[in-house]
Amino acid sequence: MNQAAKAINIPLLQRETTSNGYEQEFKEAVKSLIPKGVEGMIFGDVYLQEHRDWVDRVCKELGIEAIQPLWGRNPEKILLEFIDAGF
């Protein structure tokens, strides 16, 4: 298990993907979680609009919420907060 997930005691799903089939493989992985009660996903994007647009579109297609709490925040402040939190 990833050390960060282990440190905060949350399950972690990791799947190998290919560059050509990434979107479909991503959707399949997420679809497998929906019956387990997953209603949204959290993303750590800060400023890449193209990725935000992709996340919003894909999550909408899957019927889940895209949660992006770091969007538009100062990356340096995020990093300092992360360090101050002990990571």
C-alpha positions as CSV (number, residue, x, y, z in Angstrom):
1,M,0.0,0.0,0.0
2,N,1.2,3.5,-0.8
3,Q,2.7,5.1,2.3
4,A,0.6,8.2,2.1
5,A,-2.6,6.1,1.9
6,K,-1.4,3.9,4.7
7,A,-0.6,7.0,6.9
8,I,-4.1,8.3,6.7
9,N,-5.7,4.8,6.7
10,I,-7.6,4.9,3.4
11,P,-7.7,2.2,0.7
12,L,-5.8,2.7,-2.5
13,L,-6.7,1.4,-5.9
14,Q,-3.9,1.2,-8.4
15,R,-4.2,0.0,-11.9
16,E,-1.7,-0.2,-14.7
17,T,-2.8,1.6,-17.8
18,T,-1.5,2.2,-21.3
19,S,-1.1,5.6,-23.0
20,N,-3.4,4.6,-25.9
21,G,-6.2,3.2,-23.8
22,Y,-5.8,5.4,-20.7
23,E,-9.3,7.0,-20.7
24,Q,-11.1,3.8,-21.2
25,E,-9.0,2.0,-18.6
26,F,-9.5,4.9,-16.1
27,K,-13.2,4.7,-16.6
28,E,-13.3,0.9,-16.1
29,A,-11.4,1.3,-12.8
30,V,-13.7,4.0,-11.6
31,K,-16.8,2.1,-12.7
32,S,-15.6,-0.8,-10.5
33,L,-15.8,1.5,-7.5
34,I,-19.3,2.9,-8.0
35,P,-21.1,-0.2,-6.8
36,K,-19.0,0.1,-3.6
37,G,-20.5,3.5,-2.9
38,V,-18.0,5.9,-4.5
39,E,-19.8,9.0,-5.5
40,G,-16.9,11.3,-6.3
41,M,-13.2,11.5,-6.9
42,I,-10.6,14.0,-5.6
43,F,-8.0,15.3,-7.9
44,G,-4.9,17.4,-7.1
45,D,-4.8,19.6,-10.2
46,V,-3.7,23.2,-9.5
47,Y,-3.6,24.9,-12.8
48,L,-3.8,22.7,-15.9
49,Q,-7.1,23.7,-17.5
50,E,-6.9,20.9,-20.1
51,H,-6.7,18.3,-17.4
52,R,-9.5,19.9,-15.3
53,D,-11.7,19.9,-18.4
54,W,-10.9,16.2,-19.0
55,V,-11.6,15.3,-15.3
56,D,-14.9,17.2,-15.3
57,R,-16.0,15.5,-18.6
58,V,-15.1,12.0,-17.6
59,C,-16.6,12.2,-14.1
60,K,-19.8,13.7,-15.6
61,E,-19.9,10.7,-18.0
62,L,-19.5,8.3,-15.1
63,G,-22.1,10.1,-13.0
64,I,-19.7,11.0,-10.1
65,E,-18.5,14.3,-8.7
66,A,-15.1,15.7,-9.6
67,I,-13.7,17.3,-6.5
68,Q,-10.7,19.6,-7.0
69,P,-9.8,21.3,-3.7
70,L,-6.4,22.6,-4.8
71,W,-7.6,24.2,-8.1
72,G,-6.3,27.8,-8.4
73,R,-4.3,27.7,-5.2
74,N,-0.6,28.8,-5.1
75,P,1.5,25.7,-5.6
76,E,4.3,27.0,-3.3
77,K,1.7,27.4,-0.4
78,I,0.4,23.9,-1.1
79,L,3.9,22.5,-0.8
80,L,4.7,24.3,2.4
81,E,1.4,23.2,4.0
82,F,2.2,19.6,3.0
83,I,5.6,19.8,4.6
84,D,4.2,21.5,7.7
85,A,1.7,18.7,8.0
86,G,4.6,16.3,8.4
87,F,4.8,14.6,5.0
